[in-house]
Amino acid sequence: MPFHVLTGSFVHESNTFKKGETGLQDFRDEVLDEGQAAIDRFGDVNDELAGFLDVGRAAGWRITHSVSAHANPGARVAREAFEHLAGIIVEAARAHRDTLDGILLSLHGSMVPSFCEDGEGELLRRLREVVGPDLPIAVTLDLHAMVTEAMVDQAQILVSYKTYPHVDMRVTGRHAARLLDATMRGDIRPRTLRLGLPMLDEANAGRTDVPESAALYHRAATHEAEPGILAVSINAAFSEADISEMGVTVLVTHDEGAATRAGEIARGLAQTIWDQRASVSNDFLTPETAAVEAAGFDAGRGPLVIADYADNPGAGAYGDATALLAALLKAGVTGGAFAPMIDPGAAALLHRHRVGETVTLDLGGKCDPAFGGGPLRLTGEILHLSDGTYTGDGPILGGITHSFGPTAVFRVQGIDILVVTLNEQMLDLQQVRTFGIEPARLRFLVVKSMQHFRAAFEPIAGRVIVCDTGALATPQAHLRPYTRVRRPVWPLDRETVWP
């Protein structure tokens, strides 16, 4: 008889400092596909589900896919949304528990619902209540997971990404699926060891284009070739979520008999992470300095790409900070683009007009002006109107279709501003090219993203600089009011010692 495996995906990265909640409609706006619809959408793209299917088909599994649910990073997940989506997975397990041989899930690792601190741990706990303590459960995690004790208690196998920008989703799915297959066959009996560090996040947030951080992930992959060592995961954490168990973790999934070596590997990697805690590679510019750089830039080899790091929607920031746009306009810099400005009201107003019309409106800065600046009163020309749909063609989103919702390109003083409705960070060149903005023709391009933009935008850039606009994802962690994290913790408490 073929092994019967239940698969599912429930992904959210929760910024607990952000106002409001992430509701069920936010998942519908991004991804909420059940069963075959999810397989049709994600079965042959760079997604964990594709990796699950690759291994499952080769091994002859019978696969029941419950749901693929992803919402863009944002505020805590509303209870209604969590209950509905977790319920789909748990009820599928209940319906098939008499025939299931294993469960394989794609999670994030930093989901914080409105009613508890550990969404993934809560989901796994509910699954264990249905399937019992012994059924093998394998989980994939984002590199920015905040892995709790409950998560490693409830799942035998945990495998995190090893790239940032994240380009190894399908590879990670295959890795976890192979381990689950070996477990179901009785070839291995895995457990996962967790070692936590008193750090909000790794010095470079797990950037694998930074040699010091990249070396950590290379070491992790090398250790996986050792006997009994099945997966080594370095979780750089997510400093925008304030929970008691937040912070950097090293996980080693190991076979029985390899626990001692697993502990040695975890301690060695953790020590290096700790020793490098002050080695930050980014040079964070002020908006004014970034504007000066843009004004004097020669785009002969490609545009100046300016990352609005602090207003990254991919870290749960609002995506409507105006400080950098205001500085560029004040400096009179032209020949550039700004993407995106997430402002549903402005997008709706622009859609009440036609291409070519001149419109005056208040743009951005409406969610929380204390983080990144208030609204700007601007007059400009509408260059493009769209429903916001695009299909990626880069390393992260290649072949995957998403939507910004009603979208406009609004030209103000020689800067083309992509005004969108839905929360998305910049991951793919098609997020601008689809709407008539061609980076090769620009002097500069602002992208609201911390790091993921590099996969698609760095190859076409003449230069990349990073700006701290003081928005919600600012690297200045002390500006956020932490109340839950265990103290002392680096870098909030410089006297922190470890071990």
Buried (B, 14 or more C-beta within 10 A) or exposed (E): EEBBBBBBBBBBBBBBBBEEBBBBEBBEBBBBBBBEEBBEBBBBBBBBBBBBBBBBEEBEBBBBBBBBBBBBBBBBBBBEBBBBBBBBBBEBBBBBBEEBBBBBBBBBBBBBBBEBBBBBBBBBBBBBEBBEEEBBBBBBBBBBBBBBEBBBBBBBBBBBBBBBBBBBBBBBBBBBBBBBBBBBEEEBEBBBBBBBBBBBBBBBBBBBBBEBBBEBBEBBEEBBEBEBBBBBBBBBBBBBBBBEBBBBBBBBBBBEEBBEBBBEBBBEBBBBBBEBBEEBBBEBBBBBBBBBBBBEBEBEEBBBBBBBBBBBBBBBBBBBBBBBBBBBBEBEBBBBBBBBBBBBBBBBBBBEBEEEEEBEBBBBBBBBBEBBBBBBEBEBBBBBBBEBEBEBBBBBBBBBEBBBBBBBBBBBEBBBBBBBBBBBBBBBBBBBBBBEBEBEEBBBBBBBBBBBBBBBBBEBBBBBBBBBBBBBBBBEBEEBEBEBBEEEBBBBEEEBEBE
